[in-house]
């Protein structure tokens, strides 16, 4: 039985509590949050400071579900203490924060859709991909943009908060190379927060590969989806489908639910420093490239008016 500490008991933390309590081999032994939105289950102690929880519990696994900035500090401290760490995206908004640190080898980013059917095999095979398309259509109401999500400086934008699952997967499969050019356009209509309602981007890389993104969170008339299309060098296309990639390469009608995907993610966490890692586990170090591409898109983006002309 692996002893698990959860740092952060908000909206996302509550999902981890439910999933951890229903996963064999995982024992939630503590929750750390100075102002929990959701109270811990009966019998699970609550700590106001995650530092105290780490010292007191010496957990085997730490799940970090806090806003960017705090997440990275807590995750690295837990890893230095010997725990295997699973941290919620986007972890940080600054790619330079992810300069190599020894403890990062024990930290993985929580992308449960990467455990969808067929994704592990796809990552293991690493087909030659020349172009990737990331498409996101979802709906966020005013209540979502509260506290730390209100400002770009503390939460990032649509690419950090919603589209990062697909972006991280696409960039892991595209051959690594520096960005050669980027054109992006930002749309803000509701202005409920500093984050945008929609962003489109076309990113070209020095090796000839390219990535296109169309991500929107203001749609009421389109089916919700978060999908990735991969164009292979041999002309074939690979479609990763679902409301949030959860169908993977399989049938959307039989896609696993969020609980099953989270349980698969927990079970994949390594128990030691040696041995093969599950292909779908997303190492923290690989997040840096994703954040660099996201940062490039936002730095070069132009603002568009509601009519579609440059503001």
N, C-alpha and C positions, 0 to 999 in steps of 0.2 A: 504494500500500500504506500503510495507516494503522498507525502504531506504537502498541501498546497496552501499558499498565502495569496489572497487577492488584494491588490492595492488599487483602490478606487471602487466606490459603491454607488455609481450613478446609473444612468440608463443602460450603458454597455456592461457595466459590472454586474448588474442584475441578471443579464443573459448568461454571463459566465457562472454565476452562482447556481442557476437552474441546471445548466449543462454539467458542471462539475459534480453536483449532487447526484446526477443520473449516469455518471461514467464510472464503470468498474475500475478499481485500482487507484482512484483519486479520492483523497480525504481532505476536504476543506477544513483547515485547522485555525484560520483566522482571516479577518478582514481589516484593512487599514484605510481609514478615511476620517478626516476631522469633521466633516459635515455630510454624512451619508444620506443619499436620497432614499435608498432602500436599506432597511435594517438587515443585519446578518440573520441567517437561520438560527433557530433556537439552539443554544449550546455552543455556538461559534463566537469566540470573543471578538470584540471590536476594539481596535487600537486607533488612537487619534493621530499617531505618527507612524509612518511606515518603517522608520529607522528602529523604533522600539519593537515593532513586530518582527523584523528580521532578527534582531538580537535575541528576542525571547523565544521565538519558534524554531529558528534554524530550518526553514522549509527546504524540501527537495525541489519543488517547483514554485515559481512565483509568476502570477498573471498580473500584468500592469495595465489597468484600464483608466488612465488619467489623461488630462490634456497634454498637448505637446510641451516640451520643455521639462516639466516634472517627470513625464514618462521616461525620458532618456536617463535622467539622473537616478531615478529609482531602479530602473532596469539594470544599469551598470553596477550599482551598489549591490543588488541582489546577486548578480553574476559573480562579482568579486568574492562574495560570501560562499560560493560553491553551488548555488541553485541554477537550475535550467530555467530560463526566463522566456515567457511569451508576452509580447508587448503589443498593444493596440496601435494601429496606424493613426496619424502619420508619424508618431514618435517625436519628430522635430520638424520645423519648417526650413531649417538652414542646413543644406547639404554638408557644409564644412564641419558641422557638429559630429558627423559620422566619419571623421578621420580615424584610421585604424587604431583600435584599442584592444589589448589582449583579451579582456573580458567579453568582448563582443562575440567571440566564438560560441558563447553559451546563450546568446540572445537570438530569438526568432520573432518575426513579425506575424501577428495574428491575421492571416488571410485565409479564413476557412473556405471560401469558394475555390481556392486552389486545390482542395481535396475532392472536388467534384469528379464524377466518372470520367476516366480517361486522361485526366490532367497529369497525374504522376507519370504515366507512360509517355505522354507527350514531352514532358520535361526531361525524362530519362533519355529519350531518343534524340532530342535536340535537333529537329529537322532544320534544313537550311531555309530560313525565312528572309524574304527581301522586303516585304511590306506588311504592316499591321494596321488594322483599323479598330479603334475603341469607340463604342457607342453606348451612351448612357441616357436613359429617359426615366426620371423618377419625380416624386413630388414631395417637397418639404414645406410644412406649414410654418406659420409664424412662431409657434411654440418651440420649434427646433432651434431657432436662432435666439438663444438666450445665454446668459452668463458668458462663458469663454468663447462660445461660437459666434458671438455678435461681431467680433472684430477679426479682420484678416490677420493681424499680427499675432493673434493667439490661437486661431483655428485654421488659417489658410482659406483656400477657396474650394470650388467644386472639385478640382483635380486632386486636392489633398484629402478631402473628406468623403467624396462619393466615388469618383472615377479611379481612385488609386488601385483598387483591386485589379481592374483590367489593365491599367497602365503598367503595373508591376509585372504582371504575367507577360504582356507583350514585350516589354523591354528585356525580360529574362530570356526570351526566345529570339529576339533580334540580335544579330552579331554586334558585339560591343564596339562602339566608335564614338568619336566626339561629334557634337552637333555642328553642322555646317551652315544651316539656315533654319529660320523658324518664322512663320507668319501665324498670328493668332488674333482673334477678335472676341471681345467681352461684351456681353449684353446684361444690363441691369434695368429691370422694370419695376419690381416690387419694392426694392430698397428696404427690405426688412433688416438687413445687416450689411456690412461692408462686402460680404461675399457676393459673387455674381449669380445670375439666374441661368446663364448659359455661356459656355466658352467653346469655340472651335479653334483648332490648331492643326497646322501641317508642319511636321518636323523632318528635316532631311539630315542625314548623317554623312560623315566623310567617306564611308565605305559604300555609299550608294543606297543604303537602306533608307526607308522612310516610315513615318508613323503619322497617322491622322487621328484626330480626336473630335468627337461631337458629343458634348456632355451638357445636359440640361436638367434642372431641378424644378422647373416651373410649368410642367406639362400637366394638363387636366384632360386632354382629348387624345393622347397617344398611349398605347399599351406600355406599361412599365417594363424596362429591360435594361440589362447591362451585359453587353456581348463583345466578343473579340473575334475579328476575322483575320486569319493569317494567310498571306499569299506566299506560297513556297517557290523556290527557284525552279522547280520542275513544272510550274504552272498550276498545280493543284491548290485548292483552298481548304483550310481547316476552320470550322466554325465552333466557337465556344459559346454556348447559348444559356439563356436563363434570365430571370428577373434580376439576379445578381450572380451570373455565371454558374449557378448551382447545377444546371443540367450538364455542364461540361461538354463532352463529346457525345453524350447520350441523348435519350428522348426526353424532351422537356416535360412530358406528361408523367414520367416516372422519376423525376429529379428528386434527390434526397432533400430533406428539410434542413433548416439551420441547426437544429439540435444534433442531427446525425453528422453534419459536417464539422461542428465544433468537437464532438466526441472523437472523430477521426483525427482531428488536429491534435488533441490532447494525447491520444494514444501514440502518435508519431514522435512525440518529444523524446529525445535520447535520454538514456539513463546513465551514460558515462561519456568520457571524452574520446573514446575510440569506437570504431565500427562505422558502417555506412549510415548515412543520414537519409531519411525519407525524401524523395525528390520534391515533394510538394512543400516541405518546410522552407520558409523564406528567410534566409540568413540576414541579419541586420546589416551587414556590410554591403549587401546587394541593393539595399534601399537607397544608398547614396546616388546611384545612377538615376533611379526613378525621380528622386527629389531634384537632381540637377536638371533633368528634362522639364519637370514641372516649373522649376524656377525660371528656366529659359523662356518657357511659354508665357509666363506672366510678365516677365521683364520686357518682352518684345510686343506684347499684345496692345492693340488699339481698342479704345472704347467705341462702341457703336450706339447710335441713338435707337429709339424704338422703331423708327422707320428703316433702320438698317444702314444709315449713312454715318460716316465717322463723326464723332462728337468733338 
